[in-house]
């Protein structure tokens, strides 16, 4: 399987190349810059040719500073919208004709942080996310929605259906405690 990966930085592209197979090709892409997106779409088109693009995984993401809205600036909200929404739309629109040609799939990723405000979450099991992406791209009958890991299936998603006051309380209680230094 050919894998074309767009990375925001050279460092990210080099790290990805060293940790994956020789079938991976990388390119620098800033999805907030329409010229960069258009150029990347031409690069993809030149590689896939008449076969089209089987899968497009939109995995870019940016979160504004964590805190009440009053603490955020307009620029932080704009950057979040430009990466998480408008940039993703730009990439999809520029590559959609290639996905249609291959009768392929588009996968959008999101973070559990959408449900769990004001905390940072990282998983010791990042393969759970990539396993879901692989299934979404290769399964004969892909699912509409994936929730990687038991914590999202058994805790975060069910709690997200509770009334807001209860879910906020539970999400805040499950947040990692800040580390305090003693001077």
N, C-alpha and C positions, 0 to 999 in steps of 0.2 A: 504494500500500500504506500503510495507517495504521500508524504506529509509536508505541507507548506505551512510554515509558522511565521506569523508576524510578531515582532517584538518591539517594544518601545525603545530599548537601548541596545547598544552593541554588546555590553556586558551580559545582558539577558540572552541575547542571541548566541553568544559564544558558550555560555553556560548550558543552554539548551542543546547545542550541538554536541557537547562533550558527554551529556547524560542520556542521549538517545541514539537511535540507529542511523546508519549511513543513508537511509532513504529520506531523511529530513532535510529540507531546505529552509533557510530563514531569510527574512527581510525585515528591515527597520520600517516601522509604520507608526505614525501618530494619527490616531483616528479622529482627532479634533481638527486636522488639517485636510481639507477636501482635495488639495493637490496631491498630498501623500497617499490618500485613499485611492484616488484615480490612478496614480502611478502603480500602486500595489495591485490594483485590479488588472491592469495591463500585464503586469508580471505574471499573475496567476493565469490569465488567459493564454499567454504565450506558452506556458508549461502544460496546461491541460488540453489545449487545442480543441478539436472537435468533440472530444469525449465529454467535455463539461466538467463541472465540479461536483463530486459526490456529496461532500459534506462541508458545511461552513459552521465553525464553532465560534460564536461571539463570546469571548471570555474577558474582555477588557472591563475594568471596574475602578471606580474611584469613590471613596467615601469622604464626605466633609468631616471637619473636626467634630469630635463627639462632645456634645453638650447641648444646652437649650438653643433654640433658634436665635434668640437674642444675642448669643455669643458669636454667631456665624456672620460672615460678610457676604455681600452680594456676589463677589468674585468666587467664593467657595461654592456657593450654590450653582453659579454659572459653570464652573469647571466640572462639577458633578453631573449636571445636565449634558454638557458637551461630550463627556466621556461615556456616561452610562446610557444616554438616550440618543442624542443627535449623532454622535460618532458611530454608534451601533447601527442606526438607521442608514447612515451614509455608506458604511461597508456593505450592508445587506443589499441596498439598492444597486450599488456598483457591481455586485457579484451575482445578483439574482438570476440574470439571464444564463449564467454558466451552471447554476444549480438546477434551473429548469431544464436545461439541455440534457443533463445527466439524470433528470428525475430524482435529484438528490434530496438532502435534508439540511435543515438549519437548526442548530442547537444554540439556545441562549442560556447563559449561566447567570446566576444571581447568588448573593451571599445570604447566609443565615442572619447576617447583621441587619437585613431588612426587617426581621422580626425581633431582633435582640438589640434595641437602641442603647446607645451610650456605653458599649463594651467592645473590646477587641476579642476576636475568636480565631484561634488557629487550631488545626487538628493535627494530632500525631499520626494520622492515617490519611494523607492526601491522596493515596491511591483509590480511596473510595469515590472521590470525585472523578478521577480519570476513568475508573471502571464504568461509571454511569455514562460518561461521554462516549466511551467505546461502545457500550450497549446501544446508546441512542443512534450511533452512526452505522452499526453493523447488524443489528437485530432485524429479522424479517418483520416482526411486529414491535416496533419501539413503543415505549410508553409515552404518554402525553407529558408526564411530570415525573421527575426523579428526586428522591430525598436521600442523599448519600449518608450512610452511617445510622446506627441505631439511635444515637442521640437526637437526630433530627426526626426520625420516624416516631419514636416513642416519647419524646419530650417536647421539642420545639414546635413541631407542627400541631400536635394536639393542644398545647398551651396557647398557641396563637388564635385558636377559636374561642377562648374564654373571653369574657368581658374585658375591656381594655384595662381597667383598674387592677384586675386580678392578674392578667398576663404581664403587665408592666411590673407588678410586685414580684412575681415569680422569676421573670427574666432578670431583674435587678439582683435578686437573691442568688441567682446562679452565676452572676458575673464574677470574674476573678477579682480578688481583693487587691487594691493598689498596694504597692510595696512602699513602705515609709522608711526613710533613712533617719538615723539619729545623728545629729551633729554634735 
